């Protein structure tokens, strides 16, 4: 799901030029980090890891001439994925009272999608998964065939769907409604029960943009001196309720191996779930 604001930003010439400058700054910061950490094996390995990563990303951006949307469109044309949209400004439809405003959220999104991807969108991710009566007719007006809503949207539908969450239902307007699967969501999203809670994964919040002395990091953060994330993160989740200052060092090799284990576990659980539902 690629939202209209995101696609607009990715196609904006000013933001594209700013991204190129941003990538250059990241690499200059990486060179400094390699020098700073050269006598500490763990951080030195991570500094090189990030420089390699950002170098690949900068090269990818050059290879596609900065056209991220065009690259996604090519993947869709090749049959690798289906790209859906969402409302024009991610407006939460149940609380938009004006019918014209609600219709505009969908009409603008469809028109913009056609401009970017050269075809009509087939599906739509409802903002915050929020559905209310009448939305399906607006979707049908714009030839949208399906949408996603939250689990309770199907569980408490009238009449109750015989397959629960695990098969789509059709609204009176003929648009299909899919619900999020709670078990799948919990595995990949929950910070307490899901895979992201594993202690070997990289901690998002600990970043050298906040750790390094301000005079040193100033050229790489907000021009007004506001500390922001740089992407150079040397620490891992470590464990529940561990203070940021006490986080252990991140090891990308261990994390990648764990990610493969979790991917295998996810697929096996979905296969077992599907087999059970099929009966």
N, C-alpha and C positions, 0 to 999 in steps of 0.2 A: 504494500500500500504506500503510494507516494502522494503526499498531499499537495494541493495546488500552491500553497505558500512555499513549501520546500522546493517544488519544481521551478517556481519563479525565481527563487534565490539561486538555485544551481545554474540557471540560464542567464543570470544578471552579469553583464560585462564587468561592472565595478567589483562585485563580490568575487568573480573569477580572478581578476587581477590581484585582489587582496589575498586570495588563497595562495597564489603563486609566491607573493611576498612572505606570507605566513610560513609556507613550506621552506623557503630559504632561511628564515629566522630559526626554524626548528633545527635545521641542519647545522647552522652556525652554533647554536646552543649545544648540539650534540658533540661537535668538535671540542668545545670547552669542557663538556662533561667527560669525554674520553681522557683529556689531559688531567682533569681534577681527580679522577678515580683510578688512574693507572696503577697505583700502588695498593689498591684494595680489590682483590680478585672478583668478589661477588658483584659489587657495584660496577666494576670495569666491564664485566661480561654484559651487564644490563645496559650500560651506555652504548656499547657496540650493537647490542640487539636493537635498541631504538633507532640508532643512526641507520642501520640496515633497513629497518622497517620504513622509516620516513623517506629514505632514498628510493625504495621501491614505489612508495605511494606517489612521490613527486614525479618519478619516471612514468608511472601509469597515467597521471594527469596529463603529461606531455603527449603520451602515445595516443590518447583519445582527444587531443587538442582541447582539453578542458571541458569537453561535452559529456558530462556524466549522464544526462538525460538521454542523449543519443546512444550511449553505450548500453543503458538499460533497455532502450527501445530495440536495439539490435538483438539482445538476448531474448526479448519477447518474440521478435520475428522468427528467431531460430527455434522457438518452441521450448526454451529452457525454463521459462517462468511465465506466470500471468500477472500483469500489473493492474491493480485496481486503484481507485481514487477514494477520496473522502470529500466532505463538504468544503465549499470554497474557502471559508475561514475557520474550519473545524467547529462551526456553530452547533451547539447542542440543541437538536431539533425539538425535543419535547418542551422546551421553554421558549421557543421562538413563536410568539402568538400570531404575528402577521403572516397570513398565508403567502403573500407576495415575497416576503423576506425568506420564508422557508423554501419556496420554489426557487428563488434566486440562488440560494446556497447550492442547490443541486444543478441548476442550469449552468451556472458559471463554471462549476467543477467539470461538467461534461464537455463544455465548449473548450475549456483550457486543455483538457486531456486530449481531445481530438487534435488540437494544434501541436501538442508535444509528441504524440505517439502515432498520429496518422490513422487512427481508428476510433470507433466508439469504445468506451469502457464497458465491460460486461458486468462488473460487480462494484460494490461500494462498501467501505468500512464505515459504519455509522459512527460519528464522533462520540467518544466515550461509550460506544455500543448502545446509545440511547434511542429506543424506538417508541413511537406513539401512534395511535390510530390516524390513518390518512397518509402517513409517510410512504406507504407502499404504492399508493396511487401516483404520488409525485415521482417516485422512481420509475414506475411503469411508463409515465408520460415521456420520460427521457430514455426509454428502451434499456434500462438497467435490469438485468435478469436476476440478480441475487444480492443479498447484503448479509452482513454479520452483526449479530447482537449478543448480549450477554446471556449466560446460562439460564437465568430465571425468565428471560424473555420467551424462551420456548417452554420451559417447565410449567409456566403458569398461563400458557396460551389457551384460548377458547376456540374449539374444544382442545382438551389435553392431547398432545401428540402421542401416538401409541409407542413410538420408538424413543421417547424422551429426547435427550440432547443429540442422539447419535444418527439422526437422519434429518434432512431438511424438511421443512413444511412450506406449503404455498399459501400466500396471503390471498384475500379475495381479489386483489388486483393481478394475481398471477405471478408475483415475484417470489422467489425462493428465499427463505430465511434460514441461515445457519447459525448455530450457537457455538460459543467457545466451549471446548471440552475442559472440564474442571481439572481432571487428573493431568492432562498434558500441560495446562497452564501452570499448575502448581509445581511441576517438575522443572520447568525452564524459567519461571518467573519469581517464585517465592524466595525471599532472602533469608528465610528461616528453615524451610523444609526442602527447598529445591536445590538443584546443582549449584547455583551461584553462592550458596552458603558455605561451600567447601573451602577449607582454610588455605589450600594451596593456590587458589586463584588470586589474581592481582587485585589489590585494594584500589578502588576508584578514587577515594578522597585524599589519600596521602600522595602528594605531588611536590616536586621541587619548586614549583611556583610559589608554594607556601613555606617550604623548608629552607631555601637558600637565602642568604642575606639580601636585603632589598637592593643595595647598590650593585650587587652582582647580577641579580635576576631582572633588574629594571628594564633593560633593553628588550626583554622577551615577554613582558606582561603588558597590562593596560598602560597606555601612555601617561595616564594620570597617577600611576603608581599603585593602582588597585591590583592586588594579587589575584591571579587567575590560574587555572590549570594549564600546564604546558604540554602534557602528554608523557613527560618523563616521570614515571612512577616506579619506585624501587622496592615497594613493599607489598606483602600479600595480605589476604583477609585475616589469616592467622587463627582466629577463633571468634566465637560469639562474645560480645561485650568486651572486646579488647580495645583499650584506648589507642588512638592514632599514634601516639608517641611510642607505644610498645609493640608495634607491628614488626613481624619478622621479614627477612629479605625474601623477595619474590624470585622464583626460579622458573623461567618460561618453559624449559624442557619438561620439568615435572608437571607443570600446569597443562601442557599440551597432551602429555600422556594421560592425565586424568580426564581431560576433555574427550579423548577417544573412548575411555571407559564409560563416561557418562553418555556419549552418543550411542554406544552399543546398548547400554542399559535402557535408554529411551526407546530405541527401535524395538528391542525385545518386549518391553512392556506394552508398546502400542500393538505389536503383533498379537500378544496374548489377549489384549483388550478386544481387538477386532475379532479374534477367533471366538471369544466368549459371546460377543454381540451377535455374531453370525448364527449362533445356535438358537 
